[in-house]
């Protein structure tokens, strides 16, 4: 990060954390303002009345700021990715939402406002950052009820959820439970009792350039850049942030009760993909459409935000998102996370190229 940062834009989400987001944002804005006066950068507020308005503000005023700080949960990461992804402008993250899965994956502070702000200020002062991958989703935007289709063109930093994972996210978004992780855990419990298999046709360009085309009939299909979803559930424990690839994860078939009993205890410990119930491939891109004769998959969700419906094409964007991180961890952080990913793959007996068990 060679450019000097003289102006930092800040965007919050007043409804984050079930209404506590406004107070958190005001705290962050005040702290950044005070530290900015010490370190020579100004702070401007671009928060709109909605996600789309805030995103529009960030894009329309891009020439006025050198870095963007978002305050909230994974939905704000989606906003940041779509505002500055691919531009070289760095993104600062103050994770105070429900899931905070992208921040957790990068080992950034979660629900620690002062620590997060000090890390961002340190990164600005020293010019330290990490360049991480993103996913890019495009599609025709299949119209519901014969309405007009809205084309899809979105970036995401964490996961694109296409099956029961999307249903869980949607249910958690509408939950009135007080704690983010509790909302997701409760949603998992409900959705597991309502599992159904959706029909997907996928055409994926794999890590080695080969093309894998197949039908998948499954309750779950995810295209992941980061490991976590739902407040810490490790759906994609092998994911790496800087390999220029995404991880396609699916359930091989409708799980039986015995299989559910085996995998549920592993949803938080990084061992989920050790079970043969799960398919896994590292992909450069993947086209996903639905197969007739099966239930219609849920509305796609990415980083906690609604994206649209199938068909879509998802492409890995190599190190396209620059994230502000404290200088003490910038050099070693991705290497440590990548080492962890490789250890998990070898431990579970998977082949890195084919995804199959050895």
C-alpha positions, 0 to 999 in steps of 0.5 A: 500500500504505497499511497498516502491516506489523507481521507478515510470514508466511513460507513455503518449499519444502524440496524446491525446487531439488532439495532445496536449498530448506530451506537457502535458506528458513532463510537468508531467514527469518534475514535477514527476522527480523534486518531485522524487528527493525530496522524493527519487523515480526515474522516468522512461519513458516507452512511446511507439509509440502506445498503444500496444507498450506502454503496451508491454513496461509496461509489459516487464519492470514490475520488474523495477518499483513499480508504474505506472503513465499514462498521457492522457484520458480514453484510458490511463486508459485502458492501466494502467488497463491492465499493472498493474491490479491484480499485486498490483502495484499502478496506478497514473492517470493524466487525460488530455484527451478528456473524463476523465470519470474514473478519474471523477468517482473517483473525481480525478483532471481533466485537472489540471496537477499540482494538479494531480501530487501533489496528486500522490506524496502525495500518494507515500509519505504517501502510500495511495491508493484505491483498485477498481474493474475492468471488464475482457473481454474474447472472441473468437474474431469473425473474420470479412470477414472470416479473422483470429480471434484474441482472446479477453483478456482485462481488463477495468476500466470504461465501456464496450460499446456494442451498440449505446454507442460504436458508439458514442464513435467511432464517438467522437474518429474521430471527429475534434471538439476542445473540448472533451465533445463537441465531445461526445455531437455532436456524441450523436446528430448524433447517436440518429438520426441513432438509430437501435436495435441490438439483444443480448443474455445475460446470467448473474450471478446476485448479489445474485447468480441467473442466468438471461438469456434472449434476449434483442433487444435494441439500447444500452447495457453497462457493467459498472464499473464506472458511466460516459462515453463521457465526463460526461454522466451518463449512469450508475449512480448506479455504485460502484467501490468496490462492486465486481460487474458490472452494466448491463444497456440497453434500454428496447426498441427502444425509441419513440420521447417523451421518448427521450425528457424525458431522454436526459435532464437527461444524465448529472444529474444522473437520467437517470435510473429513466426512465422505458425505462432503464433496470438495473442489478448488475452482477457478470459476463455476457455472451453476444452474438448476435442474428441472424436476427438483425443488427450486433452490433458495435465493442465493446469499453472499456475505449475509446479503441477498444476491438473486437466483440461478443461473449464475457464473462465479469467478475467483478474483485473485487478490482483488480486495485490499484489507487494512491490517495491523503491521504486526500481523501483516507479514505472517498472517496469510502464511499462517492461515494458508499453512492451517489450510494445507494441514487440514487437507492432509489430515483429512486425506484429501487430494489437493488437485482432485478433491477426492479422498486418497 
